[in-house]
Amino acid sequence: MKNPFAKRRAPLLSELGIRAIDERLAATATLDERIRKMSSELERRAVESEDAELLMTVPGIGYFSALAILAEIGDVSRFSDAEKL
C-alpha cells in the first residue's frame, strides 16, 4: 500500500474528521515546512562557500554532502598534506 499520508491524499483524510489523523497531518505539514526552510538555508550556505562549491563539482556531491564533508574535515590547514587528509 502506498503512503496514505501523501500530500495529495491529505484533503481526503482531513474530511474524515478523525482527530488523530488531523493532528498527524498538521505535524507533517509543520515538519515539511521546517525541512524546506532548512534545506534552503543549507543550499544558500553551500553556494556562499568556495570550498563547498568546489566539492559540488565532483559528480554525486550536492550541497548537503559538500557541507557535511566540510564539517567533518574542519580546518583543512591542520593536515600537512593531501595524504594526511
PyMOL commands that set and color helices and strands:
alter all, ss='L'
color gray80, all
select helices_A, chain A and resi 7-14+19-48+50-55+63-73+76-78
alter helices_A, ss='H'
color red, helices_A
deselect
rebuild
show_as cartoon
